[in-house]
Amino acid sequence: MEDLLHALETALVPGSYTVSTEHAPAGLASYGRALNRHKFALLFSGITFAFLGWFYAHSQPKVYRAHTTMELLEPNRSLMNIQNFNSNNSAISEELYIDTQVSLLESKSLLDRVRRRLEASGVIPRLPPPSKDQGASDPMDKSAVNAKSLNVSPVRTTRLVEMTYDANDPKLAALILNTITSEYIQQDVDARVDNSEQMRQWLQTQLAETKAKLEASEFNLQNYARSSGLLYTSPKGNVAEQTEDKLQFIAQDLSQSQAKVADLQAKYEIAKAKAPGSQIDDADSGSVRDLELRLADLKRQRASLNSVFTPEYYKVQELDAEIQELQGNLEREYARWVRRMGDAYSTEVRHEKLLEESYNQQRSLVGDQAAKAIHYNVLKREVETNRNLYDALLAGMKEAGVNAAARVRNARVVDSADPPRRPDHPKPLQDAAIGLISGLMLAGIFAMIREGNDRRVKSPGVVPAYLNLPELGVIPSAKPYLLPTAYNESRRHRAGERHPAFSPVLEAFHSVVTSMLSASRSAEPPKVVVVTSAAAHEGKSTVIGNVAVIAAQIGRRVLLIDGDLRNPRQHHVYGVPNTPGLSDVLGAGDLATDDIVADLIRPTSVPGLSLLPSGTKADQIGMLLHSTRLEELIAQFRDDFDLVLIDTPPVLPFADARVFGRFADAVVLVVRSGRTTHHLVQAARARFVEDGVSVFGTILNDWNGKQAPYEASDYAYPS
């Protein structure tokens, strides 16, 4: 009961729903429920596939797998001084080396060598010669030594290589694997010996030719040195550099002289442009500077006397005579100073020309010496190249002889192969487990596909997602005697029984009534409500009967109209006669007065609830429903009652619900969980949309919380 209460609190929330046209993603719980519904198929499929896996494992021959571990040693790079020529000694080159050795271990040539050795020792039978009918097939595939049974795997970040070999005989598997490792090591040793011998013979030929080239290049170098007259002072034989040093000294002196000429020329031209007695620099002649200072002092004295005495005053005349004499001396001294500067400028210009001539001569001499030195250095480099090549070939020939005699190995066996005690495959338990998992997976996929193709409405919230309509409530499944139907209510009232304190189904109908009478969707709650379904056996009559009881219990004046003129049921529920009723009123037309209609409305045992039965069965039901009297009746009932509920036939096979819907305030669709499909609900709503009648909402009926719980809850109603 606690689970039921929790489910009702979660799923049966009155009010409007916020819906979308997209489905919410299915959670793990929904997948679990789908698998639970197909648990017998899952169990049968898993057991069947497990048995097939077990049977297959026992029908296969036993295969034993031998293991060995081998270490790849550092490659010998000493031959021909290879380490000096391979500067890319990195992790990449080492990885390439290991990959190459793994390919050699898997090569056909090595397996042929192993096969011939084992055939010679009589361990395995010899292969027959290939016949013409054999075609392009490899005879190695029929031999006990074949590439399919061998597996070579390098261990990351190490030089270790793990090898396995499969055979039906454990001793043969270990023997073949040990033979492969020994033949691989011996094959590499033989290849190194052959290469060393070939290299030594080639080095002998190259050594004789290089020696002759070295002698010829030394002879040419000596002859050219004598014929060119070059002077060598360096112990290494470099050309002397006296001419180049002298050229540098002359160039330095020439640069200094040019700078001095430019300085003297500037001073000389400035001195010629100045007048005697004008301002001169501190670097000019000292005597001229003294005369200028004395002349300036006399002029100041003369200026001071002019302010007191007249020009005829004897002291003024003496100062004037002295100033004139000093002015003459200044002019003569300034002229001599200018001539001295001109002489110094001319001397320095001559010195510059001499240095320039000496520089040009020395530059020509250096160019001639450099040309001879270049040719000499070319001959010298040829001698050095031939000498280095000769030394390298001589050292290589010695090392080749050492390598041929050393027989260095490129690998060593870390763990030799031992005969395995147990077969590697087949493994019955493992194959049975794989069969079990495969069977469960296939059955699970089948269950998911079947569930995906199942279009029946099973959970709350599905119909709103498809129709974009609110779900007014969810009526859970219950046994017939637990349903709080109007019949049970009337029976309890007649027997004087008290209503149970709590009923989950009763609370669900309370939620439906609350949603229907809620004024949040429109200005006023609907007063005339048509309740129908897409197809038959959806439980609409039971739903509308219980809704009417709940609405009456909350104080509403409720009229329940049994509009299902084809298959009336409400009079059985409430225990009243079915005739006369609605069909009789519609058939009478205008003759049926308001008093007659009031007499046809029968009270029930539920206070506030009245029933208008369907009446006498008629042949032309469609004509009765299209009578103008129907609209007048509904208008009359709208004024006399607070809520009018109309029970109608299914909307898809019959048009009765569509006719009633024109005069009603709301149309409610009843959807039965686990029975009604999405397409039926969509088609039912489309009928009303075509007539311009809007569907107010839906009610999910007969919802089994255990089989299809609400997506937001893991709780279900107990059966």
C-alpha positions in Angstrom: 0.0 0.0 0.0 2.9 2.4 0.7 4.2 1.8 -2.9 0.7 2.6 -4.2 0.5 5.8 -2.3 3.9 6.9 -3.5 3.0 6.2 -7.1 -0.3 8.1 -6.8 1.6 11.1 -5.3 4.0 11.0 -8.2 1.7 10.3 -11.2 -1.8 11.6 -10.2 -1.1 15.3 -9.9 -4.1 17.4 -10.9 -3.7 20.4 -13.1 -2.3 21.0 -16.5 0.7 19.3 -18.0 3.6 20.8 -19.9 4.0 18.5 -22.8 6.2 18.3 -25.9 6.1 16.5 -29.1 9.3 14.6 -28.4 9.6 11.5 -26.3 11.7 11.5 -23.1 14.6 9.2 -23.3 13.9 5.8 -21.9 15.8 5.0 -18.7 17.4 1.9 -17.5 14.3 1.0 -15.5 12.2 0.9 -18.7 14.7 -1.3 -20.3 14.7 -3.6 -17.3 10.9 -3.8 -17.4 11.0 -4.7 -21.1 13.5 -7.4 -20.4 11.4 -8.7 -17.5 8.4 -9.1 -19.7 10.5 -11.3 -22.0 12.4 -13.1 -19.2 11.4 -16.6 -20.4 12.6 -15.9 -23.9 15.9 -14.6 -22.5 16.3 -17.6 -20.3 15.5 -20.1 -23.1 17.9 -18.3 -25.6 20.7 -18.1 -23.0 20.5 -21.8 -22.1 20.3 -22.9 -25.7 23.3 -20.9 -26.9 25.3 -21.9 -23.8 24.6 -25.6 -24.7 25.6 -25.0 -28.3 28.9 -23.4 -27.1 29.6 -26.3 -24.8 28.9 -28.8 -27.5 31.0 -26.9 -30.0 33.9 -26.8 -27.6 33.8 -30.6 -27.1 33.6 -31.3 -30.8 36.9 -29.4 -31.6 40.4 -31.0 -31.3 42.6 -29.9 -28.4 45.2 -27.4 -29.3 48.3 -26.8 -27.0 50.1 -23.5 -27.0 53.8 -23.3 -26.1 55.3 -20.0 -24.8 58.8 -18.6 -25.0 60.4 -15.2 -24.4 63.4 -13.8 -26.3 65.5 -10.6 -25.9 66.7 -8.7 -28.9 70.2 -7.4 -28.2 71.7 -4.1 -29.4 72.5 -4.4 -33.1 76.3 -4.5 -33.9 77.1 -1.2 -35.5 80.9 -1.4 -35.4 81.2 -2.8 -38.9 82.7 -0.1 -41.2 82.3 2.4 -38.3 78.5 2.5 -38.9 77.8 4.3 -35.6 79.6 7.4 -36.9 77.3 7.6 -39.9 74.0 6.9 -38.1 73.3 10.0 -36.0 69.6 9.2 -35.6 70.1 6.8 -32.7 66.6 7.4 -31.3 63.6 5.5 -30.0 62.2 5.5 -33.6 65.1 3.7 -35.1 65.0 1.2 -32.2 61.3 0.6 -32.8 61.9 0.1 -36.5 64.7 -2.4 -35.7 62.4 -4.4 -33.4 59.6 -4.4 -36.0 62.1 -5.7 -38.6 63.2 -8.5 -36.3 59.6 -9.5 -35.6 58.9 -9.7 -39.4 62.0 -11.9 -39.8 60.7 -14.2 -37.1 57.5 -14.6 -39.0 59.2 -14.9 -42.4 58.6 -17.9 -44.6 62.3 -18.4 -45.1 62.9 -19.0 -41.4 59.9 -21.4 -41.2 61.2 -23.3 -44.2 64.6 -23.6 -42.5 62.9 -24.9 -39.3 60.8 -27.4 -41.3 63.8 -28.8 -43.2 65.7 -29.2 -39.9 62.8 -31.1 -38.2 62.2 -33.2 -41.3 65.9 -34.1 -41.4 65.8 -35.2 -37.8 62.6 -37.2 -38.4 60.4 -35.2 -36.0 57.8 -34.4 -38.6 57.1 -36.2 -41.9 58.4 -34.8 -45.1 56.0 -33.0 -47.3 55.1 -34.7 -50.7 56.2 -32.9 -53.8 53.5 -30.5 -55.1 51.2 -31.9 -57.7 49.6 -30.2 -60.7 46.1 -30.5 -59.1 47.3 -28.6 -56.0 47.1 -25.2 -57.8 48.3 -22.1 -56.1 47.9 -23.4 -52.5 51.0 -23.2 -50.3 52.3 -26.7 -49.2 53.5 -25.1 -45.9 49.8 -24.9 -44.8 49.7 -28.8 -44.6 53.0 -29.0 -42.7 53.3 -29.1 -38.9 55.4 -25.9 -39.2 53.2 -23.1 -40.6 52.8 -19.4 -40.1 49.2 -19.7 -38.9 50.2 -21.4 -35.7 53.0 -18.9 -34.9 52.4 -15.7 -33.0 55.1 -13.1 -32.3 54.3 -10.1 -30.1 56.9 -7.5 -28.9 56.6 -6.2 -25.4 56.1 -2.4 -25.3 59.0 -0.3 -24.0 61.3 -3.3 -23.8 63.5 -5.4 -26.2 61.6 -8.6 -25.2 59.6 -10.5 -27.7 56.9 -13.1 -26.7 56.3 -16.0 -29.0 53.7 -18.7 -29.0 53.1 -21.8 -31.2 50.0 -23.9 -31.4 50.0 -27.7 -32.1 47.9 -30.7 -31.2 50.9 -32.3 -29.5 52.3 -30.3 -26.5 55.8 -31.7 -26.9 55.8 -30.9 -30.7 54.6 -27.3 -29.9 57.5 -26.7 -27.5 60.1 -28.3 -29.9 59.0 -26.3 -32.9 59.1 -23.0 -30.9 62.6 -23.7 -29.5 63.8 -24.7 -33.0 62.4 -21.4 -34.4 64.4 -19.3 -31.8 67.6 -21.3 -32.3 67.4 -21.1 -36.1 66.6 -17.4 -36.0 69.8 -16.7 -34.0 71.9 -19.0 -36.2 70.5 -17.5 -39.3 71.5 -14.0 -38.2 75.0 -15.2 -37.3 75.5 -16.8 -40.7 74.2 -13.7 -42.4 76.7 -11.6 -40.5 79.6 -13.9 -41.3 78.8 -13.8 -45.0 78.4 -10.1 -45.0 81.7 -9.6 -43.2 83.5 -11.8 -45.6 82.1 -10.0 -48.6 82.9 -6.6 -47.0 86.5 -7.6 -46.3 87.0 -8.6 -50.0 85.5 -5.4 -51.2 87.6 -3.4 -48.8 90.8 -4.9 -50.1 90.0 -3.8 -53.6 89.0 -0.3 -52.5 92.1 0.0 -50.3 94.4 -0.6 -53.3 92.6 2.0 -55.4 92.5 4.6 -52.6 96.2 4.2 -51.9 97.1 4.9 -55.6 94.8 8.0 -55.5 96.5 9.3 -52.3 100.0 9.0 -53.8 99.0 10.8 -56.9 97.3 13.7 -55.1 100.4 14.2 -52.8 102.7 14.3 -55.8 100.5 17.0 -57.5 100.4 19.1 -54.4 104.2 19.2 -54.0 104.7 20.1 -57.7 102.3 23.0 -57.6 103.8 24.4 -54.4 107.3 24.5 -56.0 106.0 25.9 -59.3 103.9 28.7 -57.8 106.5 30.0 -55.4 104.3 30.1 -52.5 105.8 30.6 -49.0 104.7 28.3 -46.2 105.5 29.2 -42.6 102.8 27.2 -40.8 103.7 23.6 -39.7 100.3 22.5 -41.1 101.3 23.8 -44.6 99.0 26.9 -44.8 100.0 29.7 -47.1 101.8 32.6 -45.4 99.7 35.7 -44.7 102.3 38.5 -44.7 100.8 40.2 -47.8 97.3 40.2 -46.4 98.6 41.7 -43.1 100.5 44.4 -45.0 97.3 45.2 -47.0 95.4 45.6 -43.7 98.0 48.0 -42.3 98.0 50.1 -45.4 94.2 50.2 -45.5 94.3 51.4 -41.8 96.8 54.2 -42.6 94.8 55.2 -45.6 91.6 55.5 -43.6 93.3 57.6 -41.0 94.9 59.9 -43.7 91.5 60.4 -45.4 90.0 61.4 -42.1 92.8 63.9 -41.4 92.5 65.4 -44.9 88.8 65.9 -44.4 89.4 67.6 -41.1 92.1 69.9 -42.4 90.1 70.8 -45.5 87.1 71.8 -43.3 89.3 74.0 -41.0 91.1 75.6 -44.0 87.9 76.5 -45.8 86.4 77.9 -42.6 89.5 80.0 -41.9 89.6 81.5 -45.4 85.9 82.4 -45.1 86.5 84.3 -41.7 87.6 87.9 -41.5 90.4 88.9 -39.2 89.1 89.7 -35.8 86.1 87.4 -36.0 85.3 84.7 -33.5 87.6 81.6 -33.9 87.6 78.2 -32.2 89.7 77.2 -29.3 91.7 74.8 -31.5 92.8 77.7 -33.8 96.2 79.7 -33.5 97.1 80.9 -30.0 98.8 84.1 -31.2 95.7 85.2 -33.2 93.6 84.5 -30.2 95.8 86.7 -27.9 95.7 89.6 -30.4 92.0 89.3 -30.6 91.7 89.5 -26.8 94.0 92.6 -26.6 92.1 94.3 -29.4 88.8 93.7 -27.6 90.2 95.1 -24.4 91.4 98.3 -26.0 88.0 98.8 -27.7 86.4 98.5 -24.3 88.7 101.2 -22.9 88.1 103.4 -25.9 84.4 103.1 -25.4 84.6 104.1 -21.7 86.6 107.3 -22.6 84.1 108.3 -25.3 81.5 108.6 -22.6 83.7 111.3 -20.8 86.1 112.9 -23.2 86.0 114.2 -26.8 87.9 112.6 -29.6 90.5 115.3 -29.5 91.5 114.3 -26.0 95.1 113.0 -26.1 94.4 109.8 -24.3 91.6 109.0 -26.7 93.9 109.6 -29.6 96.6 107.4 -28.1 94.1 104.5 -27.7 93.0 105.0 -31.4 96.6 104.8 -32.6 97.3 101.7 -30.5 94.1 100.1 -31.8 95.0 100.7 -35.4 98.5 99.3 -34.9 97.1 96.2 -33.1 94.5 95.7 -35.9 97.3 95.6 -38.5 99.3 93.1 -36.5 96.1 90.9 -36.2 95.5 90.9 -39.9 99.1 89.9 -40.7 99.1 87.2 -38.0 95.7 85.8 -39.3 97.0 85.6 -42.9 100.2 83.7 -41.7 97.9 81.3 -39.8 95.7 80.6 -42.8 98.8 79.9 -45.0 100.1 77.4 -42.5 96.8 75.6 -42.5 96.8 75.5 -46.3 100.3 74.0 -46.3 99.3 71.3 -43.8 96.2 70.5 -45.9 98.3 70.1 -49.1 100.9 67.9 -47.4 98.2 65.6 -46.1 96.5 65.3 -49.5 99.9 64.2 -51.0 100.3 61.7 -48.2 96.8 60.3 -48.9 97.6 59.8 -52.6 100.8 57.9 -51.8 98.9 55.6 -49.4 96.2 55.0 -52.0 98.8 54.0 -54.7 100.5 51.7 -52.2 97.1 50.1 -51.3 96.2 49.4 -54.9 99.6 47.7 -55.5 99.3 45.6 -52.4 95.7 44.6 -53.2 96.8 43.3 -56.6 99.5 41.3 -55.0 97.1 39.8 -52.4 94.6 38.8 -55.2 97.3 37.0 -57.1 98.5 35.2 -53.9 94.8 34.3 -53.0 94.2 32.7 -56.4 97.3 30.5 -56.1 96.4 29.6 -52.5 92.9 28.5 -53.5 94.2 26.0 -56.0 96.8 24.9 -53.5 94.1 24.3 -50.8 92.0 22.3 -53.3 94.9 20.0 -53.9 95.6 19.8 -50.2 92.0 18.9 -49.4 92.1 16.2 -52.0 95.2 14.8 -50.3 93.5 14.9 -46.9 90.3 13.2 -48.3 92.2 10.4 -49.8 94.2 9.9 -46.7 91.1 9.8 -44.4 89.4 7.4 -46.8 92.4 5.2 -46.9 92.6 5.2 -43.0 88.9 4.4 -42.8 89.1 1.5 -45.3 92.1 0.1 -43.5 90.3 0.2 -40.1 87.2 -1.2 -41.7 89.1 -4.2 -43.2 90.5 -5.0 -39.8 87.1 -4.8 -38.1 85.5 -6.9 -40.8 88.0 -9.7 -40.0 87.3 -9.3 -36.3 83.5 -9.5 -36.8 83.8 -12.5 -39.0 85.6 -14.3 -36.3 83.6 -13.0 -33.3 80.1 -14.5 -34.4 78.2 -12.0 -32.3 74.5 -13.0 -31.7 71.6 -10.6 -32.1 69.3 -12.2 -29.5 69.1 -14.5 -26.6 66.4 -16.8 -25.2 65.1 -15.6 -21.8 62.6 -18.5 -21.2 62.7 -21.5 -23.4 59.5 -23.2 -24.3 58.2 -26.1 -22.2 55.5 -28.6 -23.2 52.2 -27.1 -21.9 50.2 -29.2 -19.5 46.7 -28.1 -20.5 45.2 -27.3 -23.9 44.8 -23.6 -24.7 41.6 -24.2 -26.6 38.9 -25.1 -26.9 37.6 -24.0 -23.5 34.2 -25.5 -22.8 33.3 -23.1 -19.9 34.5 -20.1 -21.8 32.6 -21.0 -24.9 29.5 -21.8 -22.9 29.7 -18.4 -21.2 30.1 -16.7 -24.6 27.1 -18.7 -25.9 25.1 -17.7 -22.8 26.0 -14.0 -23.2 25.4 -14.1 -27.0 22.0 -15.8 -26.4 21.0 -13.2 -23.8 22.1 -10.4 -26.1 20.2 -11.7 -29.1 17.1 -12.3 -27.0 17.5 -8.8 -25.5 17.8 -7.2 -28.9 14.7 -9.1 -30.0 12.9 -7.9 -26.9 14.0 -4.3 -27.5 12.8 -4.4 -31.1 9.5 -5.9 -30.1 9.0 -3.3 -27.5 10.0 -0.5 -29.9 7.4 -1.8 -32.4 4.7 -1.9 -29.7 2.6 1.2 -30.2 0.3 0.7 -27.2 0.0 3.3 -24.5 1.3 1.9 -21.3 2.6 4.7 -19.1 1.4 8.2 -18.0 2.7 11.0 -20.0 2.8 9.2 -23.4 -0.5 10.4 -24.8 0.2 14.1 -23.9 3.5 13.7 -25.8 1.7 12.6 -28.9 -1.4 14.8 -28.8 0.0 17.8 -26.9 -3.0 17.6 -24.6 -3.2 17.6 -20.8 -3.6 14.3 -19.0 -6.5 14.9 -16.6 -5.7 11.8 -14.5 -4.5 8.3 -14.3 -6.8 5.5 -13.1 -4.8 2.6 -11.7 -5.8 -1.0 -12.3 -7.7 -2.8 -9.6 -9.8 -5.9 -9.2 -13.6 -5.5 -9.9 -14.6 -5.6 -6.3 -12.2 -2.9 -5.4 -13.5 -0.4 -8.0 -15.5 2.4 -6.2 -18.2 2.3 -9.0 -21.6 4.0 -8.7 -23.1 0.6 -8.3 -20.9 -0.2 -5.3 -21.6 3.2 -3.9 -25.4 2.7 -4.1 -25.0 -0.7 -2.6 -23.1 0.6 0.3 -25.6 3.4 0.8 -28.5 0.8 0.8 -26.6 -1.5 3.2 -25.6 1.4 5.4 -21.9 0.7 5.0 -19.3 3.3 5.6 -16.9 4.3 2.8 -13.3 3.1 3.5 -11.0 5.8 4.8 -8.7 5.6 1.8 -9.0 4.1 -1.7 -6.2 4.6 -4.3 -8.7 4.3 -7.1 -11.1 6.8 -5.4 -8.3 9.3 -5.0 -7.4 8.9 -8.7 -11.0 9.8 -9.7 -10.8 12.8 -7.3 -7.8 13.9 -9.3 -9.7 13.6 -12.5 -12.6 15.6 -11.2 -10.2 18.3 -9.9 -8.5 18.6 -13.3 -11.9 18.7 -15.2 -13.4 21.4 -12.9 -10.2 23.4 -12.8 -10.7 27.0 -14.1 -7.0 27.4 -15.0 -7.6 26.3 -18.5 -10.4 28.6 -19.4 -12.5 31.5 -18.0 -15.0 29.0 -16.5 -14.9 25.3 -15.8 -16.8 23.2 -18.4 -20.4 22.4 -17.6 -21.2 19.9 -20.4 -18.5 17.3 -20.8 -18.6 14.5 -23.4 -16.6 11.4 -22.4 -15.7 9.0 -25.2 -12.9 6.7 -26.4 -11.2 5.7 -29.6 -12.4 2.1 -29.7 -14.6 -0.2 -27.6 -13.7 -1.7 -24.3 -11.6 1.3 -23.1 -13.6 1.6 -19.8 -15.2 5.0 -20.6 -18.6 4.0 -19.0 -16.9 3.0 -15.8 -14.8 6.1 -15.8 -17.7 8.5 -16.4 -19.8 6.8 -13.7 -17.1 7.2 -11.1 -16.4 10.8 -12.1 -20.1 11.5 -11.7 -20.2 10.0 -8.2 -17.1 12.0 -7.1 -18.5 15.3 -8.6 -21.7 14.7 -6.7 -19.9 14.0 -3.5 -18.1 17.4 -3.6 -21.5 19.2 -3.7 -22.1 19.5 -7.4 -25.5 18.9 -9.1 -24.5 16.3 -11.6 -26.5 14.9 -14.5 -25.2 11.7 -16.1 -26.6 11.2 -19.6 -26.2 7.7 -21.1 -25.7 8.8 -24.7 -24.6 5.3 -25.8 -27.9 4.5 -27.6 -26.4 1.4 -29.1 -25.0 -0.3 -26.0 -26.4 1.4 -22.9 -24.9 0.5 -19.6 -25.5 3.1 -17.0 -29.0 1.9 -16.0 -27.4 -1.4 -15.0 -24.9 0.3 -12.8 -27.4 2.4 -10.9 -30.3 -0.1 -11.0 -32.9 2.0 -12.8 -35.1 1.2 -15.8 -33.7 2.2 -19.2 -36.9 3.3 -20.7 -38.2 5.9 -21.3 -35.0 7.9 -21.8 -33.0 10.1 -24.2 -34.1 8.4 -27.4 -37.7 8.7 -26.4 -37.3 12.5 -25.9 -35.5 13.0 -29.1 -38.0 10.8 -31.0 -41.0 12.8 -29.6 -39.6 16.1 -30.8 -41.5 19.2 -29.7 -44.2 17.0 -28.1 -41.8 16.3 -25.2 -42.4 19.1 -22.7 -40.1 20.2 -20.0 -42.2 18.4 -17.4 -41.9 15.2 -19.4 -38.1 15.6 -19.7 -37.9 16.2 -15.9 -39.8 13.0 -15.3 -37.4 11.0 -17.4 -34.4 12.2 -15.2 -34.1 9.7 -12.5 -32.4 10.3 -9.2 -29.8 7.8 -8.0 -28.7 6.6 -4.5 -25.9 9.0 -4.6 -27.0 12.4 -3.4 -26.8 15.1 -6.1 -26.4 12.6 -8.9 -29.2 12.2 -11.5 -29.3 9.9 -14.5 -30.9 10.2 -17.9 -30.9 6.7 -19.4 -30.5 6.0 -23.1 -34.2 5.0 -23.6 -35.8 2.7 -26.1 -33.6 1.3 -28.8 -34.1 3.0 -32.1 -33.2 2.0 -35.6 -32.3 5.5 -36.9 -29.9 6.6 -34.2 -28.2 9.1 -36.5 -31.4 10.9 -37.3 -32.3 11.2 -33.6 -29.0 12.7 -32.7 -29.2 15.3 -35.5 -32.6 16.4 -34.1 -32.8 20.1 -33.1 -34.3 18.9 -29.8 -30.8 17.6 -28.7 -29.3 21.1 -28.6 -32.4 22.4 -26.7 -32.1 19.6 -24.2 -28.4 20.3 -23.5 -29.1 24.0 -23.2 -31.9 23.2 -20.6 -29.6 20.8 -18.7 -26.9 23.4 -18.7 -29.2 25.7 -16.7 -30.6 23.0 -14.4 -27.3 21.3 -13.3 -23.8 22.3 -12.4 -22.2 19.5 -14.4 -23.6 17.4 -17.3 -21.6 14.3 -18.2 -22.5 12.5 -21.5 -21.4 8.9 -22.0 -21.1 8.3 -25.8 -20.0 5.3 -28.0 -16.4 5.1 -29.3 -15.6 7.9 -31.8 -13.9 5.9 -34.5 -16.6 3.4 -35.4 -19.5 5.8 -34.6 -20.2 9.5 -35.1 -22.4 9.9 -31.9 -19.6 11.4 -29.8 -18.9 14.0 -32.6 -22.5 15.1 -32.6 -22.6 15.5 -28.8 -19.3 17.3 -29.0 -20.7 20.2 -31.0 -23.0 21.2 -28.1 -20.6 20.4 -25.2 -18.0 22.5 -23.5 -15.3 19.9 -23.4 -14.5 16.4 -24.9 -12.5 14.0 -22.8 -10.9 10.9 -24.4 -10.5 7.7 -22.2 -7.4 5.7 -23.1 -6.9 2.2 -21.8 -3.3 1.4 -20.7 -1.8 -1.6 -22.6 -4.7 -1.7 -25.1 -5.1 1.6 -27.0 -2.4 2.4 -29.5 -1.0 5.8 -30.4 -2.5 5.8 -33.8 -6.0 5.2 -32.5 -5.8 8.1 -30.1 -4.4 10.4 -32.8 -7.2 9.3 -35.2 -9.9 9.9 -32.6 -8.6 13.4 -31.9 -8.4 14.1 -35.7 -12.2 13.4 -35.9 -12.9 16.2 -33.5 -10.4 18.5 -35.1 -12.2 18.0 -38.4 -15.5 19.1 -36.8 -13.9 22.1 -35.1 -14.3 20.6 -31.7 -11.3 20.8 -29.3 -10.4 17.9 -27.1 -10.2 19.1 -23.4 -7.9 16.3 -22.2 -7.3 12.6 -21.8 -7.7 10.0 -18.9 -5.4 7.0 -18.8 -7.5 4.1 -17.5 -6.5 0.7 -16.2 -2.9 1.6 -15.6 -0.8 -1.3 -14.2 1.9 0.3 -12.1 3.9 -2.9 -12.0 4.1 -3.6 -15.7 4.5 0.0 -16.9 5.4 2.3 -14.0 5.4 6.0 -14.5 8.7 7.1 -16.0 9.5 9.4 -13.0 8.8 6.7 -10.4 10.0 3.2 -9.6 6.9 2.4 -7.6 3.9 0.3 -8.7 0.5 -0.7 -7.4 0.2 -4.1 -5.8 -2.0 -6.6 -7.6 
